[in-house]
């Protein structure tokens, strides 16, 4: 496996490239995928690989998962079909562990907990809402959180998803009165980061911080971390970016072994 430092490239950062596996730190405000002619992370990575590797014809790039446009952080890609299929199987079987960092307005009462809701998509709109459990279109949404630090402006949370519903973290935090900074779509009134005339380019304070999975070809367990965008440091958040993956793995095991408070479900 390559031990080269992260490679800075136009518009994104490569965290790891090993055989057909490619892990990228996605900037906020950028679509993961889009039709031809619209800027997206997928197009940028394809263009980069085509030029760098001098590939003739079309460049294959499998996209086994996505992040919302205003969200930053780790995304995995696959450079051939078999690797893409093996990564997709891990996401479908929920064996991939993902941790997110969120900066929210307000102060959750408990330092850790589990939130349970039922979420459904709004037809023909890029939006999700809390629904009643009896709604046939509703799907159970479960997340675990812990408070990393409290500030005058709000709270820095770490979140682990048990399910992967549309806009789940954004909706579940907002539902309880803790909207993610910058997330106007779900009730935030505090801006976050650089503000653009085209509001679709604005980011929110939600970052896919780490991911644990199996290498699609070697089956080696991997854990990757993505550094925070600059806007986070402006909030006074300065995590120890030098912490090693093994230290983070120890931290995650402690969290996973912890006793979360009783589940709370919105009414």
C-alpha positions as CSV (number, residue, x, y, z in Angstrom):
1,X,0.0,0.0,0.0
2,X,1.2,3.5,-0.8
3,X,2.6,5.5,2.1
4,X,2.8,8.7,0.1
5,X,1.4,11.9,1.8
6,X,-2.0,13.1,0.6
7,X,-1.9,14.4,-2.9
8,X,-3.3,17.9,-3.4
9,X,-5.2,18.1,-6.7
10,X,-7.4,20.8,-8.2
11,X,-10.7,20.9,-6.3
12,X,-10.2,17.9,-4.0
13,X,-7.7,16.0,-1.9
14,X,-6.7,12.4,-2.3
15,X,-6.5,10.7,1.1
16,X,-5.6,7.2,-0.2
17,X,-5.1,5.5,-3.5
18,X,-4.3,1.8,-3.5
19,X,-5.0,-0.2,-6.6
20,X,-8.6,0.3,-7.7
21,X,-9.5,2.0,-4.3
22,X,-9.6,5.8,-4.2
23,X,-10.6,7.8,-1.1
24,X,-11.1,11.6,-1.4
25,X,-11.9,14.5,0.9
26,X,-14.9,16.2,-0.7
27,X,-15.2,20.0,-0.4
28,X,-18.4,21.4,0.9
29,X,-20.8,22.9,-1.7
30,X,-19.9,20.4,-4.4
31,X,-22.2,17.8,-5.8
32,X,-21.0,14.2,-5.5
33,X,-22.5,13.3,-8.9
34,X,-24.2,15.3,-11.6
35,X,-25.2,15.1,-15.3
36,X,-22.6,16.0,-17.9
37,X,-21.9,19.8,-18.0
38,X,-22.6,20.3,-14.2
39,X,-19.6,20.4,-11.9
40,X,-19.3,17.5,-9.5
41,X,-16.7,15.6,-7.5
42,X,-17.1,12.6,-9.8
43,X,-16.4,14.6,-12.9
44,X,-13.4,16.3,-11.3
45,X,-11.9,13.0,-10.2
46,X,-12.5,11.4,-13.6
47,X,-10.9,14.4,-15.4
48,X,-7.9,14.2,-13.1
49,X,-7.4,10.5,-13.6
50,X,-7.8,10.7,-17.3
51,X,-5.1,13.4,-17.6
52,X,-2.7,11.9,-15.0
53,X,-2.9,8.4,-16.2
54,X,-3.2,9.4,-19.9
55,X,-6.3,7.2,-20.3
56,X,-7.8,6.9,-23.7
57,X,-11.5,6.9,-24.0
58,X,-14.0,7.0,-21.1
59,X,-12.7,6.7,-17.5
60,X,-14.6,4.3,-15.3
61,X,-15.3,5.5,-11.7
62,X,-17.7,3.6,-9.4
63,X,-19.5,5.6,-6.7
64,X,-20.7,3.3,-3.9
65,X,-22.0,6.1,-1.7
66,X,-22.6,9.8,-1.7
67,X,-22.5,12.9,0.5
68,X,-25.1,15.8,0.4
69,X,-23.9,18.8,-1.6
70,X,-23.2,21.1,1.4
71,X,-21.4,18.3,3.4
72,X,-17.6,17.8,3.4
73,X,-15.6,14.8,4.1
74,X,-14.6,11.3,3.0
75,X,-16.0,9.6,-0.1
76,X,-14.8,6.3,-1.5
77,X,-14.5,5.6,-5.3
78,X,-13.6,2.5,-7.2
79,X,-11.6,2.4,-10.4
80,X,-13.0,-0.9,-11.7
81,X,-16.3,-2.7,-11.6
82,X,-15.3,-5.5,-9.3
83,X,-14.0,-3.1,-6.6
84,X,-17.1,-1.0,-6.9
85,X,-19.3,-4.0,-6.4
86,X,-17.4,-5.1,-3.3
87,X,-17.5,-1.7,-1.8
88,X,-21.3,-1.4,-2.5
89,X,-21.9,-4.7,-0.8
90,X,-20.3,-3.4,2.3
91,X,-22.5,-0.3,2.4
92,X,-25.6,-2.4,1.7
93,X,-24.8,-4.8,4.5
94,X,-24.0,-1.9,6.9
95,X,-20.6,-3.2,7.7
96,X,-19.0,0.2,6.9
97,X,-18.6,2.4,10.0
98,X,-18.9,6.1,9.4
99,X,-18.4,8.9,11.9
100,X,-19.5,12.5,11.3
101,X,-18.7,15.7,13.0
102,X,-21.4,18.3,13.3
103,X,-21.4,21.9,14.7
104,X,-24.9,22.7,15.9
105,X,-26.8,25.6,17.5
106,X,-28.0,24.9,21.0
107,X,-26.9,22.6,23.8
108,X,-28.2,19.0,24.0
109,X,-29.0,18.1,27.6
110,X,-27.1,14.8,27.6
111,X,-23.5,14.3,26.7
112,X,-24.4,11.2,24.6
113,X,-27.5,9.6,23.4
114,X,-29.5,7.7,20.7
115,X,-32.1,9.4,18.6
116,X,-34.9,7.5,16.9
117,X,-37.2,9.0,14.3
118,X,-39.2,8.1,11.2
119,X,-38.2,9.9,8.1
120,X,-39.7,10.1,4.6
121,X,-38.7,11.9,1.4
122,X,-40.8,14.7,0.0
123,X,-41.8,13.8,-3.5
124,X,-40.2,15.8,-6.3
125,X,-38.1,17.9,-3.8
126,X,-34.6,17.4,-2.3
127,X,-36.1,17.4,1.1
128,X,-37.0,14.9,3.9
129,X,-39.4,15.3,6.8
130,X,-40.2,13.6,10.1
131,X,-43.2,11.3,9.7
132,X,-45.3,9.1,11.9
133,X,-44.3,5.4,12.3
134,X,-47.6,4.3,10.7
135,X,-46.8,6.3,7.5
136,X,-46.2,3.6,4.8
137,X,-43.5,5.9,3.2
138,X,-41.6,6.4,6.5
139,X,-38.4,4.7,7.4
140,X,-36.8,4.3,10.8
141,X,-33.8,6.5,11.4
142,X,-31.4,5.9,14.2
143,X,-28.2,7.8,15.2
144,X,-25.9,7.8,18.2
145,X,-24.1,11.0,19.2
146,X,-21.7,12.2,21.8
147,X,-20.7,15.8,22.7
148,X,-17.1,16.6,21.9
149,X,-17.1,20.2,23.2
150,X,-19.5,22.9,24.2
151,X,-19.1,26.5,23.1
152,X,-21.0,29.8,23.4
153,X,-22.3,29.4,19.8
154,X,-23.5,25.8,20.3
155,X,-22.1,22.3,20.4
156,X,-19.6,20.2,18.6
157,X,-21.0,16.6,18.1
158,X,-19.7,13.3,16.9
159,X,-22.4,11.2,15.2
160,X,-22.5,7.6,14.2
161,X,-25.4,6.5,11.9
162,X,-27.1,3.2,12.5
163,X,-29.2,3.8,9.4
164,X,-28.6,5.9,6.3
165,X,-31.7,8.0,5.5
166,X,-31.9,11.1,3.3
167,X,-30.5,14.1,5.2
168,X,-30.8,12.1,8.4
169,X,-28.3,13.9,10.6
170,X,-29.5,17.3,9.4
171,X,-33.1,16.5,10.0
172,X,-32.7,14.7,13.4
173,X,-30.6,17.4,14.9
174,X,-32.9,20.2,13.6
175,X,-36.0,18.3,14.9
176,X,-34.7,18.6,18.4
177,X,-33.8,22.3,18.2
178,X,-30.1,21.8,17.3
179,X,-29.9,22.8,13.6
180,X,-26.5,22.4,11.9
181,X,-24.7,25.7,11.4
182,X,-25.4,27.0,7.9
183,X,-28.1,24.5,7.1
184,X,-30.8,27.0,6.2
185,X,-32.9,24.2,4.6
186,X,-33.5,22.8,8.0
187,X,-33.9,25.9,10.1
188,X,-30.4,27.2,10.8
189,X,-30.1,31.0,11.2
190,X,-26.4,31.1,11.8
191,X,-24.2,31.2,8.7
192,X,-21.2,28.9,8.3
193,X,-18.0,29.4,6.3
194,X,-17.7,31.5,3.1
195,X,-21.0,32.8,1.7
196,X,-21.6,32.8,-2.1
197,X,-24.2,34.6,-4.2
198,X,-25.3,31.2,-5.4
199,X,-26.4,29.7,-2.1
200,X,-26.1,26.2,-3.5
201,X,-22.3,26.6,-3.1
202,X,-22.5,27.3,0.6
203,X,-21.3,24.6,3.0
204,X,-22.8,23.5,6.3
205,X,-21.0,22.4,9.5
206,X,-21.3,18.7,8.8
207,X,-18.2,16.7,8.0
208,X,-17.7,13.0,7.2
209,X,-14.8,12.7,9.5
210,X,-13.8,9.0,9.4
211,X,-14.7,5.7,7.8
212,X,-13.8,2.1,8.6
213,X,-14.2,-0.6,5.9
214,X,-12.4,-3.5,4.1
215,X,-10.2,-2.9,1.2
216,X,-12.2,-4.2,-1.8
217,X,-9.4,-6.4,-3.1
218,X,-7.1,-7.4,-0.2
219,X,-9.9,-7.4,2.5
220,X,-7.5,-5.5,4.7
221,X,-9.3,-3.5,7.4
222,X,-8.8,0.3,6.8
223,X,-9.7,3.4,8.7
224,X,-9.3,6.8,7.2
225,X,-9.7,10.3,8.6
226,X,-10.4,13.5,6.7
227,X,-9.2,16.9,8.0
228,X,-11.7,19.6,8.7
229,X,-12.2,22.5,6.3
230,X,-10.8,25.9,7.4
231,X,-14.2,27.2,8.4
232,X,-14.4,24.8,11.4
233,X,-11.2,26.3,12.9
234,X,-12.9,29.7,12.8
235,X,-15.4,28.3,15.3
236,X,-12.6,27.5,17.7
237,X,-12.6,23.8,16.9
238,X,-9.0,22.7,16.7
239,X,-8.8,18.9,16.9
240,X,-5.4,17.2,17.1
241,X,-4.9,16.5,13.4
242,X,-1.7,14.6,14.2
243,X,-3.6,11.9,16.0
244,X,-2.9,8.6,14.3
245,X,-5.4,6.2,12.8
246,X,-4.6,3.7,15.5
247,X,-5.4,6.2,18.2
248,X,-8.6,7.1,16.5
249,X,-9.4,3.4,16.2
250,X,-8.9,3.0,20.0
251,X,-11.2,6.0,20.5
252,X,-13.9,4.5,18.3
253,X,-13.7,1.2,20.1
254,X,-14.3,2.9,23.4
255,X,-17.3,4.8,22.0
256,X,-18.7,1.5,20.5
257,X,-18.4,-0.2,23.8
258,X,-20.0,2.6,25.8
259,X,-23.5,2.5,27.2
260,X,-25.7,5.0,25.5
261,X,-28.6,6.5,27.4
262,X,-32.1,5.2,26.7
263,X,-33.3,5.9,23.2
264,X,-35.3,9.0,22.7
265,X,-38.0,9.2,20.0
266,X,-39.5,12.4,18.7
267,X,-43.3,12.7,19.2
